[in-house]
Amino acid sequence: MIDLIKRREILVVGMARSGVAAAKLLARAGAAKITVTDLKSAVQLRDETVELSKYPNIYIMAGGNPPELVREELSMIIKSPGIPPSLELFKKADQLGVPVFSEVELAYNFSKAPLIGVTGTNGKTTTTALIGAMLKEASFAPVITAGNIGHPLADAVNGFSAQGLIVAELSSFQLENIRQLRPMIAVFLNFTEDHLDYHGTVEKYFEAKARIFENQKQGDFVVLNAGDPMVASLAERCRGRVLWFARRPVDFGTGLEDEWLTLYKPGFKPLKLCLRDEVLLPGEHNLENALASAAAAWAAGADPQAIGRTLRSFRAIEHRLEYVDTICGVDYINDSKGTNPDATIRALNSFPGRKIILITGGKDKGSDFSSLAEAAREKARLILTLGETREKITEALSKVGFQSVIPVSSLQEAVHRAGREARSGEIVLLSPACASWDMFENYEERGNLFKDTVSKLQRECGERRETNGR
């Protein structure tokens, strides 16, 4: 790819983290001119502009993505995740034969370290972080987690040792525009409907994710969910050796037997890793994430003892079923990363025997909320809806006979109302089932506001108790 960079003109579309990282990598690699565009205004992009102003070969165009920027002189376009492929400038690029790559494809071409790639509809971030923790516990060094987890791959590869290991979360947005990216271990966790506003059809979404395997060769490894029919069907298309994970014994990979997470290899005695109850991550979905992580780390060469120790000590990461606080006997849980209905169903099922006040809603990605409504009817006592999908979710709940719904106009209002309604022993769960972009910059901002509001609620409750005790 270096021949498309040195002394060439390149366009980067999108100035979020990955776009900024890609522009800096291109600047260091000797591109003659890098134009970076974004729909946001110059005022909104002040921090990004300051960061990129250190590079004289980077030019910033705020306030739009005009197709006029695409000319035959361009050697390539780097497309940031989430930028709609339907933009006119991409249509023009196709007409002119200008290739479009993702930031992870660019970064891969500058990396000398082996790559472990993780994709799937849900659980990618937790699994990526868990694999990284297992490898570090097994004394691999250096190990870095990157990609859609929040640390752009284009930043991670800068100066990273060829003796290290990179574990990357790879979304369908990123995989859609790869050409050479080849993980030595590719993990596909699960598949459910999502991002129809972007991909258009479920089939296109699935095929974008399946590209994670397309450049693998014999000697590489594939980790697939034996309990997900769509994912399992990919085995016959993969050139790498398949390891399965499932909540039951498997021929080769990781499974569950007599309540033990277990490693299986043909011709060898099964190896017990840890008891199911010893896994600190809550929920059946996290049990699958743990099994997938163990299979991937094992394929990379981690010893079973290190894998078991990590499973016993690894806790939920920020914005993924993250415990925030307990106020008057009520637990507050931040699952802001639950950005589709299936993720929220998994969150609801993670607390058996406890009633839940659910805060949900956000930007509409074209999702069907009927399955979520069925699950919520069984698990939730009260649901607070907000955002662009507020009415759509309320309608789905009404169809299954669930009437305990309160529409709210803000997340702060939702938290305070939940605090008034919750009873001791219950859970207030933020799991939006939607993207955040109708009200927030990203899911992190949404989750942080939830935590800040809970913290204020705790202080207010403490002040009231202090006043009443005088």
MIDO-864350 format. One record per residue (C-alpha): chain; residue number from 1; x, y, z. Coordinates in nm, 2 decimals. Each point is the difference from the previous one (the first is absolute). Example, Ala and Ser with C-alpha at 12.3 -4.5 7.8 and 13.67 -1.06 7.14 Angstrom:
# residues 2
("A",1,(1.23,-0.45,0.78))
("A",2,(0.14,0.34,-0.07))
END
This chain:
# residues 470
("A",1,(0.00,0.00,0.00))
("A",2,(0.30,0.23,0.05))
("A",3,(0.00,0.08,-0.38))
("A",4,(-0.34,0.15,0.05))
("A",5,(0.12,0.23,0.28))
("A",6,(0.35,0.14,-0.06))
("A",7,(-0.02,0.34,-0.18))
("A",8,(-0.37,-0.07,-0.08))
("A",9,(-0.32,0.19,0.07))
("A",10,(-0.25,-0.18,0.23))
("A",11,(-0.34,0.08,0.14))
("A",12,(-0.11,-0.09,0.35))
("A",13,(-0.37,0.01,0.07))
("A",14,(-0.10,0.05,0.36))
("A",15,(0.19,0.17,0.28))
("A",16,(-0.09,-0.22,0.30))
("A",17,(0.28,-0.20,0.17))
("A",18,(0.07,-0.24,-0.28))
("A",19,(0.00,0.27,-0.27))
("A",20,(0.25,0.21,0.20))
("A",21,(0.22,-0.30,0.06))
("A",22,(-0.01,-0.09,-0.37))
("A",23,(0.09,0.36,-0.10))
("A",24,(0.30,0.00,0.24))
("A",25,(0.12,-0.34,-0.13))
("A",26,(-0.02,0.12,-0.36))
("A",27,(0.18,0.32,0.08))
("A",28,(0.29,-0.19,0.17))
("A",29,(0.01,-0.24,-0.30))
("A",30,(0.08,0.28,-0.24))
("A",31,(-0.33,0.08,-0.18))
("A",32,(0.03,0.33,-0.19))
("A",33,(-0.35,0.12,0.09))
("A",34,(-0.26,-0.14,0.24))
("A",35,(-0.34,0.17,-0.01))
("A",36,(-0.22,-0.09,0.30))
("A",37,(-0.38,0.08,-0.01))
("A",38,(-0.28,-0.01,0.25))
("A",39,(-0.36,0.11,0.02))
("A",40,(0.06,0.18,0.32))
("A",41,(0.09,0.37,0.01))
("A",42,(0.35,0.14,0.06))
("A",43,(-0.11,0.10,0.36))
("A",44,(-0.11,-0.36,0.07))
("A",45,(0.33,-0.13,-0.13))
("A",46,(0.22,0.23,0.19))
("A",47,(0.19,-0.27,0.20))
("A",48,(0.05,-0.22,-0.31))
("A",49,(0.12,0.30,-0.20))
("A",50,(0.26,0.09,0.27))
("A",51,(0.13,-0.36,0.00))
("A",52,(0.03,-0.02,-0.38))
("A",53,(0.15,0.35,-0.04))
("A",54,(0.34,-0.13,0.09))
("A",55,(0.02,-0.17,-0.35))
("A",56,(0.05,0.24,-0.29))
("A",57,(-0.12,-0.25,-0.25))
("A",58,(-0.35,-0.03,0.16))
("A",59,(-0.28,0.23,-0.12))
("A",60,(-0.34,0.01,0.19))
("A",61,(-0.33,0.06,-0.17))
("A",62,(-0.28,0.04,0.26))
("A",63,(-0.38,0.02,-0.06))
("A",64,(-0.05,-0.26,-0.27))
("A",65,(0.13,-0.28,-0.22))
("A",66,(-0.03,0.15,-0.35))
("A",67,(0.04,-0.25,-0.29))
("A",68,(0.21,0.26,-0.18))
("A",69,(0.29,-0.11,0.22))
("A",70,(0.01,-0.33,-0.18))
("A",71,(0.23,0.03,-0.31))
("A",72,(0.20,-0.23,-0.21))
("A",73,(0.32,0.13,0.17))
("A",74,(-0.11,-0.17,0.33))
("A",75,(0.19,-0.32,0.07))
("A",76,(-0.25,-0.12,0.26))
("A",77,(-0.27,0.10,0.25))
("A",78,(0.00,-0.11,0.36))
("A",79,(-0.36,-0.03,0.13))
("A",80,(-0.06,0.03,0.37))
("A",81,(-0.24,-0.25,0.17))
("A",82,(-0.36,0.11,-0.01))
("A",83,(0.03,0.23,-0.29))
("A",84,(-0.29,-0.10,-0.23))
("A",85,(0.12,-0.18,-0.31))
("A",86,(-0.28,0.17,-0.19))
("A",87,(0.17,0.34,-0.01))
("A",88,(0.04,0.15,-0.34))
("A",89,(0.38,0.02,0.03))
("A",90,(0.02,-0.38,0.03))
("A",91,(-0.21,-0.05,-0.31))
("A",92,(0.23,0.24,-0.18))
("A",93,(0.30,-0.19,0.13))
("A",94,(-0.14,-0.32,-0.14))
("A",95,(-0.06,0.16,-0.34))
("A",96,(0.36,0.13,-0.01))
("A",97,(0.16,-0.32,0.13))
("A",98,(0.13,0.16,0.32))
("A",99,(0.03,-0.27,0.26))
("A",100,(-0.17,0.04,0.34))
("A",101,(0.16,-0.16,0.31))
("A",102,(-0.08,-0.01,0.37))
("A",103,(0.24,0.14,0.26))
("A",104,(0.07,-0.36,0.12))
("A",105,(0.10,-0.11,-0.35))
("A",106,(0.24,0.30,-0.01))
("A",107,(0.14,-0.08,0.34))
("A",108,(0.04,-0.37,-0.07))
("A",109,(0.24,0.08,-0.29))
("A",110,(0.23,0.17,0.25))
("A",111,(-0.01,-0.27,0.27))
("A",112,(0.26,-0.27,0.04))
("A",113,(-0.16,-0.17,0.30))
("A",114,(-0.25,-0.28,-0.03))
("A",115,(-0.37,0.10,0.03))
("A",116,(-0.29,-0.16,0.18))
("A",117,(-0.33,0.13,-0.13))
("A",118,(-0.33,0.00,0.18))
("A",119,(-0.34,0.06,-0.17))
("A",120,(-0.37,-0.08,0.07))
("A",121,(-0.31,0.20,0.07))
("A",122,(0.05,0.01,0.38))
("A",123,(0.28,-0.07,0.25))
("A",124,(0.29,0.12,-0.22))
("A",125,(0.14,0.25,0.24))
("A",126,(-0.01,-0.23,0.31))
("A",127,(0.15,-0.29,-0.20))
("A",128,(0.27,0.22,-0.14))
("A",129,(0.10,0.13,0.34))
("A",130,(-0.03,-0.35,0.16))
("A",131,(0.23,-0.16,-0.27))
("A",132,(0.25,0.28,0.06))
("A",133,(-0.01,-0.06,0.38))
("A",134,(0.05,-0.38,-0.05))
("A",135,(0.30,0.05,-0.22))
("A",136,(0.16,0.24,0.24))
("A",137,(-0.06,-0.24,0.29))
("A",138,(0.17,-0.27,-0.21))
("A",139,(0.31,0.23,-0.02))
("A",140,(-0.04,0.10,-0.37))
("A",141,(0.16,0.35,-0.04))
("A",142,(-0.07,0.24,-0.14))
("A",143,(-0.38,-0.04,-0.04))
("A",144,(-0.23,0.28,-0.11))
("A",145,(-0.38,0.02,-0.05))
("A",146,(-0.12,0.22,-0.28))
("A",147,(-0.25,0.07,-0.28))
("A",148,(-0.37,0.07,0.08))
("A",149,(0.08,-0.04,0.37))
("A",150,(0.09,0.37,0.01))
("A",151,(0.37,-0.01,-0.09))
("A",152,(0.04,0.04,-0.38))
("A",153,(0.22,-0.27,-0.16))
("A",154,(0.18,0.27,-0.20))
("A",155,(0.12,0.14,0.34))
("A",156,(0.08,-0.34,0.14))
("A",157,(0.23,-0.12,-0.28))
("A",158,(0.22,0.31,0.03))
("A",159,(0.33,-0.14,0.12))
("A",160,(-0.15,-0.32,0.13))
("A",161,(0.23,-0.29,0.03))
("A",162,(-0.01,-0.29,-0.25))
("A",163,(0.04,-0.23,0.29))
("A",164,(-0.33,0.12,0.16))
("A",165,(-0.36,-0.09,-0.05))
("A",166,(-0.29,0.23,-0.11))
("A",167,(-0.35,-0.09,0.10))
("A",168,(-0.25,0.21,-0.21))
("A",169,(-0.37,0.05,0.03))
("A",170,(-0.12,0.01,-0.36))
("A",171,(-0.35,0.13,-0.09))
("A",172,(-0.19,-0.06,-0.33))
("A",173,(0.07,0.37,-0.08))
("A",174,(0.37,-0.07,0.01))
("A",175,(0.00,-0.34,-0.16))
("A",176,(-0.21,0.12,-0.30))
("A",177,(0.30,0.18,-0.15))
("A",178,(0.29,-0.24,0.05))
("A",179,(0.22,-0.15,-0.27))
("A",180,(0.30,-0.17,0.17))
("A",181,(-0.08,-0.01,0.37))
("A",182,(0.07,-0.35,0.13))
("A",183,(-0.04,-0.09,0.37))
("A",184,(0.20,-0.31,0.10))
("A",185,(-0.30,-0.07,0.23))
("A",186,(-0.35,0.12,-0.10))
("A",187,(-0.29,-0.01,0.25))
("A",188,(-0.36,0.03,-0.11))
("A",189,(-0.21,0.01,0.32))
("A",190,(-0.37,0.02,-0.10))
("A",191,(-0.23,0.15,-0.26))
("A",192,(-0.33,0.18,0.03))
("A",193,(-0.17,0.28,-0.20))
("A",194,(0.16,0.34,0.04))
("A",195,(0.12,0.30,-0.20))
("A",196,(-0.27,-0.03,-0.26))
("A",197,(0.01,0.38,-0.04))
("A",198,(0.36,-0.04,-0.12))
("A",199,(0.01,-0.33,-0.19))
("A",200,(-0.35,-0.01,-0.13))
("A",201,(-0.05,-0.38,0.04))
("A",202,(0.08,-0.26,0.26))
("A",203,(0.19,-0.20,-0.27))
("A",204,(0.23,0.29,-0.08))
("A",205,(0.07,0.05,0.37))
("A",206,(0.09,-0.36,0.04))
("A",207,(0.22,-0.01,-0.30))
("A",208,(0.19,0.31,0.12))
("A",209,(0.08,-0.18,0.32))
("A",210,(0.09,-0.32,-0.17))
("A",211,(0.28,0.18,-0.18))
("A",212,(0.21,-0.05,0.31))
("A",213,(0.09,-0.35,-0.13))
("A",214,(0.05,0.07,-0.37))
("A",215,(0.38,0.05,0.00))
("A",216,(0.08,-0.27,0.25))
("A",217,(0.21,-0.30,-0.10))
("A",218,(0.06,-0.35,0.12))
("A",219,(0.18,0.02,0.33))
("A",220,(-0.22,0.29,0.12))
("A",221,(-0.28,-0.06,0.25))
("A",222,(-0.37,0.07,-0.01))
("A",223,(-0.21,0.02,0.32))
("A",224,(-0.38,-0.05,-0.06))
("A",225,(-0.31,-0.02,0.21))
("A",226,(-0.14,-0.36,-0.03))
("A",227,(-0.33,0.12,0.14))
("A",228,(-0.06,0.27,-0.26))
("A",229,(-0.12,-0.15,-0.33))
("A",230,(0.10,0.30,-0.21))
("A",231,(0.35,0.01,0.15))
("A",232,(0.04,-0.38,0.00))
("A",233,(-0.08,-0.01,-0.38))
("A",234,(0.32,0.19,-0.07))
("A",235,(0.22,-0.30,0.09))
("A",236,(-0.02,-0.14,-0.35))
("A",237,(0.12,0.33,-0.14))
("A",238,(0.30,0.04,0.22))
("A",239,(0.36,-0.11,-0.10))
("A",240,(0.12,0.03,0.36))
("A",241,(-0.03,-0.28,0.26))
("A",242,(-0.34,0.03,0.18))
("A",243,(-0.03,0.01,0.38))
("A",244,(-0.35,-0.01,0.13))
("A",245,(-0.14,0.16,0.32))
("A",246,(-0.33,-0.10,0.15))
("A",247,(-0.19,-0.05,0.33))
("A",248,(0.05,-0.37,-0.04))
("A",249,(0.30,-0.23,-0.08))
("A",250,(0.15,0.04,-0.35))
("A",251,(0.25,-0.21,-0.21))
("A",252,(0.26,0.27,-0.02))
("A",253,(-0.01,0.33,0.19))
("A",254,(-0.17,0.11,0.32))
("A",255,(-0.32,-0.11,0.16))
("A",256,(-0.19,-0.06,0.32))
("A",257,(0.00,-0.34,0.18))
("A",258,(-0.12,-0.07,0.35))
("A",259,(0.00,0.37,0.07))
("A",260,(0.37,0.03,-0.10))
("A",261,(0.13,0.22,-0.29))
("A",262,(0.21,-0.26,-0.18))
("A",263,(0.25,-0.02,-0.29))
("A",264,(-0.04,-0.28,-0.25))
("A",265,(0.25,-0.14,-0.25))
("A",266,(-0.05,-0.32,-0.20))
("A",267,(0.21,-0.28,0.15))
("A",268,(0.07,0.18,0.32))
("A",269,(-0.17,0.00,0.34))
("A",270,(-0.22,0.31,0.06))
("A",271,(0.16,0.27,0.21))
("A",272,(-0.21,0.18,0.26))
("A",273,(0.05,0.38,0.02))
("A",274,(-0.23,0.12,0.27))
("A",275,(-0.35,-0.06,0.14))
("A",276,(-0.28,0.19,-0.16))
("A",277,(-0.09,0.17,0.33))
("A",278,(0.36,0.13,0.02))
("A",279,(-0.03,0.22,-0.31))
("A",280,(-0.06,0.35,0.13))
("A",281,(-0.17,0.13,-0.31))
("A",282,(-0.38,-0.01,0.04))
("A",283,(-0.24,-0.16,-0.25))
("A",284,(-0.02,-0.29,-0.24))
("A",285,(0.13,0.21,-0.28))
("A",286,(0.31,0.07,0.20))
("A",287,(0.05,-0.37,0.05))
("A",288,(0.01,-0.03,-0.38))
("A",289,(0.24,0.30,-0.01))
("A",290,(0.22,-0.18,0.25))
("A",291,(0.00,-0.33,-0.20))
("A",292,(0.09,0.18,-0.32))
("A",293,(0.28,0.20,0.17))
("A",294,(0.14,-0.32,0.15))
("A",295,(0.00,-0.17,-0.35))
("A",296,(0.18,0.30,-0.16))
("A",297,(0.26,0.04,0.27))
("A",298,(0.06,-0.38,-0.01))
("A",299,(0.05,0.01,-0.37))
("A",300,(0.25,0.28,0.05))
("A",301,(0.20,-0.22,0.24))
("A",302,(-0.12,0.12,0.34))
("A",303,(0.03,-0.28,0.26))
("A",304,(-0.33,-0.13,0.16))
("A",305,(0.10,0.11,0.35))
("A",306,(0.04,0.37,-0.11))
("A",307,(-0.34,-0.02,-0.18))
("A",308,(-0.17,-0.14,0.31))
("A",309,(0.15,0.27,0.23))
("A",310,(-0.12,0.27,-0.23))
("A",311,(-0.35,-0.13,-0.02))
("A",312,(-0.01,0.00,0.38))
("A",313,(0.12,0.36,0.03))
("A",314,(-0.12,0.20,-0.31))
("A",315,(-0.28,0.24,0.08))
("A",316,(-0.25,0.18,-0.23))
("A",317,(0.15,0.29,-0.19))
("A",318,(-0.14,0.35,-0.02))
("A",319,(-0.35,0.04,-0.15))
("A",320,(-0.05,-0.37,-0.03))
("A",321,(-0.22,-0.12,0.29))
("A",322,(0.21,0.23,0.22))
("A",323,(-0.10,0.02,0.36))
("A",324,(-0.03,0.37,0.10))
("A",325,(-0.14,0.02,0.35))
("A",326,(-0.26,-0.12,0.25))
("A",327,(-0.24,0.26,0.13))
("A",328,(-0.26,-0.10,0.26))
("A",329,(0.04,-0.37,-0.09))
("A",330,(-0.04,0.07,-0.38))
("A",331,(0.29,-0.10,-0.23))
("A",332,(0.07,0.23,-0.29))
("A",333,(0.16,-0.17,-0.31))
("A",334,(0.15,0.18,-0.30))
("A",335,(-0.04,-0.19,-0.32))
("A",336,(0.02,0.29,-0.24))
("A",337,(0.19,-0.22,-0.25))
("A",338,(-0.33,-0.20,-0.04))
("A",339,(-0.07,0.16,-0.34))
("A",340,(-0.24,-0.25,-0.15))
("A",341,(-0.30,-0.20,0.12))
("A",342,(0.18,-0.33,0.04))
("A",343,(0.27,0.17,0.22))
("A",344,(-0.28,0.13,0.23))
("A",345,(-0.17,-0.34,0.01))
("A",346,(0.33,-0.15,0.11))
("A",347,(0.03,0.27,0.27))
("A",348,(-0.35,-0.07,0.13))
("A",349,(0.08,-0.37,0.03))
("A",350,(0.32,0.07,0.19))
("A",351,(-0.18,0.05,0.34))
("A",352,(-0.22,-0.30,0.06))
("A",353,(-0.25,0.03,0.28))
("A",354,(0.02,0.38,0.02))
("A",355,(-0.25,0.26,-0.13))
("A",356,(0.14,0.27,-0.22))
("A",357,(-0.09,0.36,-0.08))
("A",358,(0.13,0.04,-0.36))
("A",359,(0.11,0.32,-0.16))
("A",360,(0.00,-0.05,-0.37))
("A",361,(-0.02,0.18,-0.34))
("A",362,(0.22,0.21,-0.23))
("A",363,(0.07,0.04,-0.37))
("A",364,(-0.20,-0.23,-0.23))
("A",365,(0.22,-0.24,-0.21))
("A",366,(-0.30,-0.17,-0.15))
("A",367,(-0.02,-0.26,0.27))
("A",368,(-0.30,-0.22,0.08))
("A",369,(-0.09,0.03,0.37))
("A",370,(-0.25,-0.28,0.03))
("A",371,(0.24,-0.25,0.15))
("A",372,(0.12,0.26,0.25))
("A",373,(-0.36,0.07,0.10))
("A",374,(-0.06,-0.37,0.07))
("A",375,(0.31,-0.02,0.22))
("A",376,(-0.07,0.32,0.18))
("A",377,(-0.35,-0.12,0.08))
("A",378,(0.15,-0.28,0.20))
("A",379,(0.29,0.18,0.16))
("A",380,(-0.09,0.37,0.05))
("A",381,(-0.24,0.15,0.24))
("A",382,(0.02,0.35,-0.15))
("A",383,(0.15,0.14,-0.32))
("A",384,(0.11,0.35,-0.07))
("A",385,(0.03,0.09,-0.37))
("A",386,(0.19,0.28,-0.15))
("A",387,(0.15,0.12,-0.33))
("A",388,(-0.10,-0.04,-0.36))
("A",389,(-0.14,-0.35,0.05))
("A",390,(-0.21,0.08,0.31))
("A",391,(-0.33,-0.04,-0.18))
("A",392,(0.11,-0.30,-0.20))
("A",393,(0.11,-0.19,0.31))
("A",394,(-0.32,0.10,0.19))
("A",395,(-0.21,-0.13,-0.29))
("A",396,(0.19,-0.33,0.00))
("A",397,(-0.06,-0.03,0.38))
("A",398,(-0.37,0.08,-0.04))
("A",399,(-0.04,-0.29,-0.25))
("A",400,(0.12,-0.25,0.26))
("A",401,(-0.22,0.15,0.27))
("A",402,(0.26,0.18,0.19))
("A",403,(-0.14,0.34,0.12))
("A",404,(0.25,0.11,0.28))
("A",405,(0.18,0.24,-0.23))
("A",406,(0.10,0.36,0.07))
("A",407,(0.13,0.21,-0.28))
("A",408,(0.27,0.25,0.10))
("A",409,(0.18,0.28,-0.18))
("A",410,(0.35,-0.04,0.14))
("A",411,(0.23,-0.26,0.16))
("A",412,(0.02,0.21,0.32))
("A",413,(-0.38,0.00,0.03))
("A",414,(0.00,-0.38,-0.06))
("A",415,(0.25,-0.06,0.28))
("A",416,(-0.18,0.22,0.25))
("A",417,(-0.34,-0.15,-0.08))
("A",418,(0.15,-0.35,0.03))
("A",419,(0.15,0.09,0.33))
("A",420,(-0.35,0.11,0.13))
("A",421,(-0.17,-0.31,-0.13))
("A",422,(0.26,-0.27,0.09))
("A",423,(-0.04,-0.23,0.30))
("A",424,(0.27,-0.15,0.21))
("A",425,(0.15,-0.31,-0.17))
("A",426,(-0.09,0.12,-0.35))
("A",427,(0.24,0.11,-0.28))
("A",428,(0.00,0.32,-0.20))
("A",429,(0.15,-0.10,-0.33))
("A",430,(0.10,0.23,-0.28))
("A",431,(0.01,-0.22,-0.32))
("A",432,(-0.12,0.21,-0.29))
("A",433,(-0.04,-0.26,-0.28))
("A",434,(0.09,0.29,-0.23))
("A",435,(0.29,0.21,-0.12))
("A",436,(0.06,0.32,0.19))
("A",437,(0.04,0.26,-0.28))
("A",438,(-0.34,0.15,0.03))
("A",439,(0.09,0.15,0.34))
("A",440,(0.37,-0.06,0.06))
("A",441,(0.33,-0.01,-0.18))
("A",442,(0.05,-0.37,0.08))
("A",443,(-0.10,-0.27,0.24))
("A",444,(0.28,0.10,0.24))
("A",445,(-0.14,0.35,0.04))
("A",446,(-0.34,-0.16,0.07))
("A",447,(0.14,-0.24,0.25))
("A",448,(0.20,0.26,0.18))
("A",449,(-0.30,0.23,0.03))
("A",450,(-0.19,-0.29,0.16))
("A",451,(0.28,-0.06,0.25))
("A",452,(0.02,0.37,0.08))
("A",453,(-0.37,0.02,0.05))
("A",454,(0.00,-0.30,0.23))
("A",455,(0.28,0.15,0.20))
("A",456,(-0.20,0.32,0.04))
("A",457,(-0.30,-0.21,0.11))
("A",458,(0.21,-0.17,0.26))
("A",459,(0.12,0.34,0.14))
("A",460,(-0.36,0.13,0.01))
("A",461,(-0.12,-0.32,0.18))
("A",462,(0.29,0.04,0.25))
("A",463,(-0.09,0.37,0.06))
("A",464,(-0.36,-0.10,0.06))
("A",465,(0.10,-0.27,0.25))
("A",466,(0.23,0.24,0.18))
("A",467,(-0.28,0.27,0.02))
("A",468,(-0.26,-0.26,0.12))
("A",469,(0.24,-0.12,0.27))
("A",470,(0.05,0.34,0.16))
END
